[in-house]
């Protein structure tokens, strides 16, 4: 596997984008649409939380 793919996988694991380290061995595999959507929804939640602060 190419080094640039391994760097992306490691960064994704460190940032919690992927939670299972076994994905690092499968970076060339296809992902189901639901998995991509779940990651995007989690990203949006981090950027725009659905709760508001009382500060």
mmCIF file as Biopython writes it, N, C-alpha, C and O atoms, coordinates in Angstrom:
data_model
#
loop_
_atom_site.group_PDB
_atom_site.id
_atom_site.type_symbol
_atom_site.label_atom_id
_atom_site.label_alt_id
_atom_site.label_comp_id
_atom_site.label_asym_id
_atom_site.label_entity_id
_atom_site.label_seq_id
_atom_site.pdbx_PDB_ins_code
_atom_site.Cartn_x
_atom_site.Cartn_y
_atom_site.Cartn_z
_atom_site.occupancy
_atom_site.B_iso_or_equiv
_atom_site.auth_seq_id
_atom_site.auth_asym_id
_atom_site.pdbx_PDB_model_num
ATOM 1   N N  . UNK A ? 1  ? 0.852   -1.181 0.000  1.0 0.0 1  A 1 
ATOM 2   C CA . UNK A ? 1  ? 0.000   0.000  0.000  1.0 0.0 1  A 1 
ATOM 3   C C  . UNK A ? 1  ? 0.894   1.239  0.000  1.0 0.0 1  A 1 
ATOM 4   O O  . UNK A ? 1  ? 1.969   1.250  0.599  1.0 0.0 1  A 1 
ATOM 5   N N  . UNK A ? 2  ? 0.426   2.276  -0.682 1.0 0.0 2  A 1 
ATOM 6   C CA . UNK A ? 2  ? 1.196   3.500  -0.785 1.0 0.0 2  A 1 
ATOM 7   C C  . UNK A ? 2  ? 1.308   4.208  0.565  1.0 0.0 2  A 1 
ATOM 8   O O  . UNK A ? 2  ? 0.391   4.155  1.384  1.0 0.0 2  A 1 
ATOM 9   N N  . UNK A ? 3  ? 2.427   4.861  0.781  1.0 0.0 3  A 1 
ATOM 10  C CA . UNK A ? 3  ? 2.692   5.540  2.052  1.0 0.0 3  A 1 
ATOM 11  C C  . UNK A ? 3  ? 1.687   6.662  2.317  1.0 0.0 3  A 1 
ATOM 12  O O  . UNK A ? 3  ? 1.305   6.893  3.464  1.0 0.0 3  A 1 
ATOM 13  N N  . UNK A ? 4  ? 1.258   7.360  1.264  1.0 0.0 4  A 1 
ATOM 14  C CA . UNK A ? 4  ? 0.327   8.469  1.470  1.0 0.0 4  A 1 
ATOM 15  C C  . UNK A ? 4  ? -1.017  7.971  1.975  1.0 0.0 4  A 1 
ATOM 16  O O  . UNK A ? 4  ? -1.680  8.658  2.752  1.0 0.0 4  A 1 
ATOM 17  N N  . UNK A ? 5  ? -1.424  6.795  1.546  1.0 0.0 5  A 1 
ATOM 18  C CA . UNK A ? 5  ? -2.666  6.220  2.042  1.0 0.0 5  A 1 
ATOM 19  C C  . UNK A ? 5  ? -2.531  5.835  3.510  1.0 0.0 5  A 1 
ATOM 20  O O  . UNK A ? 5  ? -3.453  6.033  4.301  1.0 0.0 5  A 1 
ATOM 21  N N  . UNK A ? 6  ? -1.370  5.282  3.865  1.0 0.0 6  A 1 
ATOM 22  C CA . UNK A ? 6  ? -1.143  4.911  5.258  1.0 0.0 6  A 1 
ATOM 23  C C  . UNK A ? 6  ? -1.160  6.137  6.164  1.0 0.0 6  A 1 
ATOM 24  O O  . UNK A ? 6  ? -1.676  6.068  7.279  1.0 0.0 6  A 1 
ATOM 25  N N  . UNK A ? 7  ? -0.603  7.262  5.702  1.0 0.0 7  A 1 
ATOM 26  C CA . UNK A ? 7  ? -0.618  8.500  6.494  1.0 0.0 7  A 1 
ATOM 27  C C  . UNK A ? 7  ? -2.043  8.989  6.717  1.0 0.0 7  A 1 
ATOM 28  O O  . UNK A ? 7  ? -2.395  9.419  7.816  1.0 0.0 7  A 1 
ATOM 29  N N  . UNK A ? 8  ? -2.855  8.920  5.677  1.0 0.0 8  A 1 
ATOM 30  C CA . UNK A ? 8  ? -4.249  9.345  5.801  1.0 0.0 8  A 1 
ATOM 31  C C  . UNK A ? 8  ? -4.981  8.445  6.796  1.0 0.0 8  A 1 
ATOM 32  O O  . UNK A ? 8  ? -5.727  8.933  7.646  1.0 0.0 8  A 1 
ATOM 33  N N  . UNK A ? 9  ? -4.771  7.143  6.693  1.0 0.0 9  A 1 
ATOM 34  C CA . UNK A ? 9  ? -5.411  6.203  7.609  1.0 0.0 9  A 1 
ATOM 35  C C  . UNK A ? 9  ? -4.995  6.430  9.046  1.0 0.0 9  A 1 
ATOM 36  O O  . UNK A ? 9  ? -5.837  6.413  9.944  1.0 0.0 9  A 1 
ATOM 37  N N  . UNK A ? 10 ? -3.711  6.641  9.276  1.0 0.0 10 A 1 
ATOM 38  C CA . UNK A ? 10 ? -3.217  6.900  10.637 1.0 0.0 10 A 1 
ATOM 39  C C  . UNK A ? 10 ? -3.813  8.190  11.208 1.0 0.0 10 A 1 
ATOM 40  O O  . UNK A ? 10 ? -4.218  8.234  12.370 1.0 0.0 10 A 1 
ATOM 41  N N  . UNK A ? 11 ? -3.862  9.240  10.380 1.0 0.0 11 A 1 
ATOM 42  C CA . UNK A ? 11 ? -4.431  10.508 10.837 1.0 0.0 11 A 1 
ATOM 43  C C  . UNK A ? 11 ? -5.914  10.345 11.167 1.0 0.0 11 A 1 
ATOM 44  O O  . UNK A ? 11 ? -6.394  10.886 12.163 1.0 0.0 11 A 1 
ATOM 45  N N  . UNK A ? 12 ? -6.634  9.604  10.334 1.0 0.0 12 A 1 
ATOM 46  C CA . UNK A ? 12 ? -8.056  9.378  10.581 1.0 0.0 12 A 1 
ATOM 47  C C  . UNK A ? 12 ? -8.272  8.601  11.878 1.0 0.0 12 A 1 
ATOM 48  O O  . UNK A ? 12 ? -9.213  8.876  12.622 1.0 0.0 12 A 1 
ATOM 49  N N  . UNK A ? 13 ? -7.415  7.651  12.141 1.0 0.0 13 A 1 
ATOM 50  C CA . UNK A ? 13 ? -7.516  6.875  13.380 1.0 0.0 13 A 1 
ATOM 51  C C  . UNK A ? 13 ? -7.215  7.757  14.589 1.0 0.0 13 A 1 
ATOM 52  O O  . UNK A ? 13 ? -7.929  7.697  15.590 1.0 0.0 13 A 1 
ATOM 53  N N  . UNK A ? 14 ? -6.181  8.564  14.508 1.0 0.0 14 A 1 
ATOM 54  C CA . UNK A ? 14 ? -5.809  9.442  15.626 1.0 0.0 14 A 1 
ATOM 55  C C  . UNK A ? 14 ? -6.887  10.469 15.930 1.0 0.0 14 A 1 
ATOM 56  O O  . UNK A ? 14 ? -7.102  10.821 17.090 1.0 0.0 14 A 1 
ATOM 57  N N  . UNK A ? 15 ? -7.565  10.949 14.898 1.0 0.0 15 A 1 
ATOM 58  C CA . UNK A ? 15 ? -8.591  11.969 15.102 1.0 0.0 15 A 1 
ATOM 59  C C  . UNK A ? 15 ? -9.970  11.371 15.397 1.0 0.0 15 A 1 
ATOM 60  O O  . UNK A ? 15 ? -10.934 12.109 15.602 1.0 0.0 15 A 1 
ATOM 61  N N  . UNK A ? 16 ? -10.065 10.049 15.418 1.0 0.0 16 A 1 
ATOM 62  C CA . UNK A ? 16 ? -11.320 9.404  15.757 1.0 0.0 16 A 1 
ATOM 63  C C  . UNK A ? 16 ? -12.300 9.307  14.606 1.0 0.0 16 A 1 
ATOM 64  O O  . UNK A ? 16 ? -13.473 8.997  14.815 1.0 0.0 16 A 1 
ATOM 65  N N  . UNK A ? 17 ? -11.834 9.569  13.387 1.0 0.0 17 A 1 
ATOM 66  C CA . UNK A ? 17 ? -12.716 9.456  12.226 1.0 0.0 17 A 1 
ATOM 67  C C  . UNK A ? 17 ? -13.029 7.995  11.970 1.0 0.0 17 A 1 
ATOM 68  O O  . UNK A ? 17 ? -14.171 7.633  11.686 1.0 0.0 17 A 1 
ATOM 69  N N  . UNK A ? 18 ? -12.005 7.158  12.073 1.0 0.0 18 A 1 
ATOM 70  C CA . UNK A ? 18 ? -12.234 5.712  12.078 1.0 0.0 18 A 1 
ATOM 71  C C  . UNK A ? 18 ? -11.884 5.223  13.476 1.0 0.0 18 A 1 
ATOM 72  O O  . UNK A ? 18 ? -10.963 5.736  14.111 1.0 0.0 18 A 1 
ATOM 73  N N  . UNK A ? 19 ? -12.609 4.248  13.939 1.0 0.0 19 A 1 
ATOM 74  C CA . UNK A ? 19 ? -12.424 3.787  15.320 1.0 0.0 19 A 1 
ATOM 75  C C  . UNK A ? 19 ? -11.770 2.417  15.409 1.0 0.0 19 A 1 
ATOM 76  O O  . UNK A ? 19 ? -11.273 2.031  16.467 1.0 0.0 19 A 1 
ATOM 77  N N  . UNK A ? 20 ? -11.769 1.688  14.312 1.0 0.0 20 A 1 
ATOM 78  C CA . UNK A ? 20 ? -11.228 0.337  14.295 1.0 0.0 20 A 1 
ATOM 79  C C  . UNK A ? 20 ? -9.891  0.323  13.560 1.0 0.0 20 A 1 
ATOM 80  O O  . UNK A ? 20 ? -9.856  0.597  12.361 1.0 0.0 20 A 1 
ATOM 81  N N  . UNK A ? 21 ? -8.786  0.011  14.250 1.0 0.0 21 A 1 
ATOM 82  C CA . UNK A ? 21 ? -7.477  0.021  13.591 1.0 0.0 21 A 1 
ATOM 83  C C  . UNK A ? 21 ? -7.347  -1.003 12.466 1.0 0.0 21 A 1 
ATOM 84  O O  . UNK A ? 21 ? -6.419  -0.908 11.662 1.0 0.0 21 A 1 
ATOM 85  N N  . UNK A ? 22 ? -8.244  -1.970 12.390 1.0 0.0 22 A 1 
ATOM 86  C CA . UNK A ? 22 ? -8.193  -2.944 11.299 1.0 0.0 22 A 1 
ATOM 87  C C  . UNK A ? 22 ? -8.482  -2.305 9.941  1.0 0.0 22 A 1 
ATOM 88  O O  . UNK A ? 22 ? -8.134  -2.872 8.905  1.0 0.0 22 A 1 
ATOM 89  N N  . UNK A ? 23 ? -9.118  -1.122 9.938  1.0 0.0 23 A 1 
ATOM 90  C CA . UNK A ? 23 ? -9.354  -0.424 8.676  1.0 0.0 23 A 1 
ATOM 91  C C  . UNK A ? 23 ? -8.047  -0.031 8.006  1.0 0.0 23 A 1 
ATOM 92  O O  . UNK A ? 23 ? -8.000  0.146  6.788  1.0 0.0 23 A 1 
ATOM 93  N N  . UNK A ? 24 ? -6.990  0.107  8.789  1.0 0.0 24 A 1 
ATOM 94  C CA . UNK A ? 24 ? -5.698  0.502  8.209  1.0 0.0 24 A 1 
ATOM 95  C C  . UNK A ? 24 ? -5.181  -0.545 7.232  1.0 0.0 24 A 1 
ATOM 96  O O  . UNK A ? 24 ? -4.393  -0.224 6.342  1.0 0.0 24 A 1 
ATOM 97  N N  . UNK A ? 25 ? -5.609  -1.774 7.385  1.0 0.0 25 A 1 
ATOM 98  C CA . UNK A ? 25 ? -5.213  -2.841 6.471  1.0 0.0 25 A 1 
ATOM 99  C C  . UNK A ? 25 ? -6.133  -2.914 5.250  1.0 0.0 25 A 1 
ATOM 100 O O  . UNK A ? 25 ? -5.857  -3.646 4.300  1.0 0.0 25 A 1 
ATOM 101 N N  . UNK A ? 26 ? -7.221  -2.151 5.283  1.0 0.0 26 A 1 
ATOM 102 C CA . UNK A ? 26 ? -8.233  -2.262 4.230  1.0 0.0 26 A 1 
ATOM 103 C C  . UNK A ? 26 ? -8.519  -0.913 3.574  1.0 0.0 26 A 1 
ATOM 104 O O  . UNK A ? 26 ? -9.647  -0.670 3.145  1.0 0.0 26 A 1 
ATOM 105 N N  . UNK A ? 27 ? -7.532  -0.040 3.490  1.0 0.0 27 A 1 
ATOM 106 C CA . UNK A ? 27 ? -7.753  1.301  2.972  1.0 0.0 27 A 1 
ATOM 107 C C  . UNK A ? 27 ? -8.141  1.318  1.498  1.0 0.0 27 A 1 
ATOM 108 O O  . UNK A ? 27 ? -8.712  2.305  1.034  1.0 0.0 27 A 1 
ATOM 109 N N  . UNK A ? 28 ? -7.852  0.266  0.755  1.0 0.0 28 A 1 
ATOM 110 C CA . UNK A ? 28 ? -8.240  0.200  -0.647 1.0 0.0 28 A 1 
ATOM 111 C C  . UNK A ? 28 ? -9.617  -0.406 -0.851 1.0 0.0 28 A 1 
ATOM 112 O O  . UNK A ? 28 ? -10.115 -0.436 -1.977 1.0 0.0 28 A 1 
ATOM 113 N N  . UNK A ? 29 ? -10.249 -0.892 0.226  1.0 0.0 29 A 1 
ATOM 114 C CA . UNK A ? 29 ? -11.590 -1.472 0.112  1.0 0.0 29 A 1 
ATOM 115 C C  . UNK A ? 29 ? -12.632 -0.372 -0.097 1.0 0.0 29 A 1 
ATOM 116 O O  . UNK A ? 29 ? -12.432 0.777  0.297  1.0 0.0 29 A 1 
ATOM 117 N N  . UNK A ? 30 ? -13.727 -0.744 -0.715 1.0 0.0 30 A 1 
ATOM 118 C CA . UNK A ? 30 ? -14.854 0.180  -0.867 1.0 0.0 30 A 1 
ATOM 119 C C  . UNK A ? 30 ? -15.589 0.292  0.458  1.0 0.0 30 A 1 
ATOM 120 O O  . UNK A ? 30 ? -15.579 -0.633 1.270  1.0 0.0 30 A 1 
ATOM 121 N N  . UNK A ? 31 ? -16.227 1.440  0.665  1.0 0.0 31 A 1 
ATOM 122 C CA . UNK A ? 31 ? -17.026 1.641  1.869  1.0 0.0 31 A 1 
ATOM 123 C C  . UNK A ? 31 ? -18.492 1.744  1.468  1.0 0.0 31 A 1 
ATOM 124 O O  . UNK A ? 31 ? -18.815 2.326  0.432  1.0 0.0 31 A 1 
ATOM 125 N N  . UNK A ? 32 ? -19.379 1.181  2.284  1.0 0.0 32 A 1 
ATOM 126 C CA . UNK A ? 32 ? -20.799 1.345  1.997  1.0 0.0 32 A 1 
ATOM 127 C C  . UNK A ? 32 ? -21.201 2.816  2.179  1.0 0.0 32 A 1 
ATOM 128 O O  . UNK A ? 32 ? -20.598 3.548  2.963  1.0 0.0 32 A 1 
ATOM 129 N N  . UNK A ? 33 ? -22.198 3.210  1.460  1.0 0.0 33 A 1 
ATOM 130 C CA . UNK A ? 33 ? -22.657 4.596  1.525  1.0 0.0 33 A 1 
ATOM 131 C C  . UNK A ? 33 ? -23.033 4.984  2.948  1.0 0.0 33 A 1 
ATOM 132 O O  . UNK A ? 33 ? -22.740 6.100  3.377  1.0 0.0 33 A 1 
ATOM 133 N N  . UNK A ? 34 ? -23.677 4.082  3.690  1.0 0.0 34 A 1 
ATOM 134 C CA . UNK A ? 34 ? -24.102 4.422  5.046  1.0 0.0 34 A 1 
ATOM 135 C C  . UNK A ? 34 ? -22.905 4.773  5.933  1.0 0.0 34 A 1 
ATOM 136 O O  . UNK A ? 34 ? -23.018 5.634  6.806  1.0 0.0 34 A 1 
ATOM 137 N N  . UNK A ? 35 ? -21.762 4.118  5.723  1.0 0.0 35 A 1 
ATOM 138 C CA . UNK A ? 35 ? -20.580 4.395  6.538  1.0 0.0 35 A 1 
ATOM 139 C C  . UNK A ? 35 ? -20.021 5.781  6.230  1.0 0.0 35 A 1 
ATOM 140 O O  . UNK A ? 35 ? -19.607 6.506  7.134  1.0 0.0 35 A 1 
ATOM 141 N N  . UNK A ? 36 ? -20.013 6.142  4.958  1.0 0.0 36 A 1 
ATOM 142 C CA . UNK A ? 36 ? -19.545 7.474  4.567  1.0 0.0 36 A 1 
ATOM 143 C C  . UNK A ? 36 ? -20.491 8.535  5.139  1.0 0.0 36 A 1 
ATOM 144 O O  . UNK A ? 36 ? -20.042 9.555  5.662  1.0 0.0 36 A 1 
ATOM 145 N N  . UNK A ? 37 ? -21.787 8.291  5.036  1.0 0.0 37 A 1 
ATOM 146 C CA . UNK A ? 37 ? -22.763 9.246  5.561  1.0 0.0 37 A 1 
ATOM 147 C C  . UNK A ? 37 ? -22.636 9.400  7.070  1.0 0.0 37 A 1 
ATOM 148 O O  . UNK A ? 37 ? -22.752 10.509 7.592  1.0 0.0 37 A 1 
ATOM 149 N N  . UNK A ? 38 ? -22.400 8.303  7.772  1.0 0.0 38 A 1 
ATOM 150 C CA . UNK A ? 38 ? -22.240 8.374  9.225  1.0 0.0 38 A 1 
ATOM 151 C C  . UNK A ? 38 ? -21.043 9.243  9.596  1.0 0.0 38 A 1 
ATOM 152 O O  . UNK A ? 38 ? -21.128 10.053 10.520 1.0 0.0 38 A 1 
ATOM 153 N N  . UNK A ? 39 ? -19.925 9.081  8.881  1.0 0.0 39 A 1 
ATOM 154 C CA . UNK A ? 39 ? -18.750 9.907  9.151  1.0 0.0 39 A 1 
ATOM 155 C C  . UNK A ? 39 ? -19.035 11.379 8.869  1.0 0.0 39 A 1 
ATOM 156 O O  . UNK A ? 39 ? -18.616 12.253 9.628  1.0 0.0 39 A 1 
ATOM 157 N N  . UNK A ? 40 ? -19.743 11.651 7.784  1.0 0.0 40 A 1 
ATOM 158 C CA . UNK A ? 40 ? -20.059 13.035 7.449  1.0 0.0 40 A 1 
ATOM 159 C C  . UNK A ? 40 ? -20.987 13.655 8.496  1.0 0.0 40 A 1 
ATOM 160 O O  . UNK A ? 40 ? -20.811 14.817 8.863  1.0 0.0 40 A 1 
ATOM 161 N N  . UNK A ? 41 ? -21.965 12.899 8.977  1.0 0.0 41 A 1 
ATOM 162 C CA . UNK A ? 41 ? -22.861 13.411 10.011 1.0 0.0 41 A 1 
ATOM 163 C C  . UNK A ? 41 ? -22.105 13.693 11.306 1.0 0.0 41 A 1 
ATOM 164 O O  . UNK A ? 41 ? -22.371 14.691 11.975 1.0 0.0 41 A 1 
ATOM 165 N N  . UNK A ? 42 ? -21.168 12.824 11.659 1.0 0.0 42 A 1 
ATOM 166 C CA . UNK A ? 42 ? -20.358 13.071 12.856 1.0 0.0 42 A 1 
ATOM 167 C C  . UNK A ? 42 ? -19.503 14.322 12.686 1.0 0.0 42 A 1 
ATOM 168 O O  . UNK A ? 42 ? -19.339 15.097 13.627 1.0 0.0 42 A 1 
ATOM 169 N N  . UNK A ? 43 ? -18.964 14.516 11.498 1.0 0.0 43 A 1 
ATOM 170 C CA . UNK A ? 43 ? -18.175 15.712 11.221 1.0 0.0 43 A 1 
ATOM 171 C C  . UNK A ? 43 ? -19.028 16.967 11.345 1.0 0.0 43 A 1 
ATOM 172 O O  . UNK A ? 43 ? -18.610 17.948 11.958 1.0 0.0 43 A 1 
ATOM 173 N N  . UNK A ? 44 ? -20.221 16.937 10.764 1.0 0.0 44 A 1 
ATOM 174 C CA . UNK A ? 44 ? -21.117 18.085 10.876 1.0 0.0 44 A 1 
ATOM 175 C C  . UNK A ? 44 ? -21.501 18.359 12.320 1.0 0.0 44 A 1 
ATOM 176 O O  . UNK A ? 44 ? -21.596 19.517 12.727 1.0 0.0 44 A 1 
ATOM 177 N N  . UNK A ? 45 ? -21.717 17.329 13.083 1.0 0.0 45 A 1 
ATOM 178 C CA . UNK A ? 45 ? -22.064 17.485 14.493 1.0 0.0 45 A 1 
ATOM 179 C C  . UNK A ? 45 ? -20.934 18.192 15.250 1.0 0.0 45 A 1 
ATOM 180 O O  . UNK A ? 45 ? -21.187 19.023 16.122 1.0 0.0 45 A 1 
ATOM 181 N N  . UNK A ? 46 ? -19.706 17.861 14.911 1.0 0.0 46 A 1 
ATOM 182 C CA . UNK A ? 46 ? -18.562 18.512 15.559 1.0 0.0 46 A 1 
ATOM 183 C C  . UNK A ? 46 ? -18.457 19.985 15.165 1.0 0.0 46 A 1 
ATOM 184 O O  . UNK A ? 46 ? -18.071 20.828 15.974 1.0 0.0 46 A 1 
ATOM 185 N N  . UNK A ? 47 ? -18.808 20.283 13.906 1.0 0.0 47 A 1 
ATOM 186 C CA . UNK A ? 47 ? -18.720 21.651 13.413 1.0 0.0 47 A 1 
ATOM 187 C C  . UNK A ? 47 ? -19.914 22.502 13.842 1.0 0.0 47 A 1 
ATOM 188 O O  . UNK A ? 47 ? -19.756 23.684 14.149 1.0 0.0 47 A 1 
ATOM 189 N N  . UNK A ? 48 ? -21.099 21.909 13.865 1.0 0.0 48 A 1 
ATOM 190 C CA . UNK A ? 48 ? -22.333 22.617 14.178 1.0 0.0 48 A 1 
ATOM 191 C C  . UNK A ? 48 ? -23.145 21.794 15.172 1.0 0.0 48 A 1 
ATOM 192 O O  . UNK A ? 48 ? -24.089 21.110 14.778 1.0 0.0 48 A 1 
ATOM 193 N N  . UNK A ? 49 ? -22.791 21.850 16.458 1.0 0.0 49 A 1 
ATOM 194 C CA . UNK A ? 49 ? -23.527 21.035 17.447 1.0 0.0 49 A 1 
ATOM 195 C C  . UNK A ? 49 ? -25.019 21.398 17.461 1.0 0.0 49 A 1 
ATOM 196 O O  . UNK A ? 49 ? -25.391 22.552 17.249 1.0 0.0 49 A 1 
ATOM 197 N N  . UNK A ? 50 ? -25.856 20.396 17.715 1.0 0.0 50 A 1 
ATOM 198 C CA . UNK A ? 50 ? -27.293 20.624 17.737 1.0 0.0 50 A 1 
ATOM 199 C C  . UNK A ? 50 ? -27.756 21.225 19.068 1.0 0.0 50 A 1 
ATOM 200 O O  . UNK A ? 50 ? -28.921 21.600 19.202 1.0 0.0 50 A 1 
ATOM 201 N N  . UNK A ? 51 ? -26.880 21.317 20.027 1.0 0.0 51 A 1 
ATOM 202 C CA . UNK A ? 51 ? -27.229 21.922 21.307 1.0 0.0 51 A 1 
ATOM 203 C C  . UNK A ? 51 ? -26.636 23.330 21.348 1.0 0.0 51 A 1 
ATOM 204 O O  . UNK A ? 51 ? -25.710 23.646 20.602 1.0 0.0 51 A 1 
ATOM 205 N N  . UNK A ? 52 ? -27.173 24.156 22.216 1.0 0.0 52 A 1 
ATOM 206 C CA . UNK A ? 52 ? -26.643 25.510 22.354 1.0 0.0 52 A 1 
ATOM 207 C C  . UNK A ? 52 ? -26.103 25.704 23.759 1.0 0.0 52 A 1 
ATOM 208 O O  . UNK A ? 52 ? -26.594 25.108 24.717 1.0 0.0 52 A 1 
ATOM 209 N N  . UNK A ? 53 ? -25.109 26.526 23.862 1.0 0.0 53 A 1 
ATOM 210 C CA . UNK A ? 53 ? -24.480 26.816 25.149 1.0 0.0 53 A 1 
ATOM 211 C C  . UNK A ? 53 ? -25.249 27.901 25.871 1.0 0.0 53 A 1 
ATOM 212 O O  . UNK A ? 53 ? -25.827 28.785 25.237 1.0 0.0 53 A 1 
ATOM 213 N N  . UNK A ? 54 ? -25.260 27.843 27.173 1.0 0.0 54 A 1 
ATOM 214 C CA . UNK A ? 54 ? -25.933 28.868 27.973 1.0 0.0 54 A 1 
ATOM 215 C C  . UNK A ? 54 ? -25.001 30.019 28.327 1.0 0.0 54 A 1 
ATOM 216 O O  . UNK A ? 54 ? -25.382 30.930 29.062 1.0 0.0 54 A 1 
ATOM 217 N N  . UNK A ? 55 ? -23.793 29.976 27.807 1.0 0.0 55 A 1 
ATOM 218 C CA . UNK A ? 55 ? -22.823 31.050 28.116 1.0 0.0 55 A 1 
ATOM 219 C C  . UNK A ? 55 ? -23.171 32.347 27.451 1.0 0.0 55 A 1 
ATOM 220 O O  . UNK A ? 55 ? -22.456 33.336 27.613 1.0 0.0 55 A 1 
#
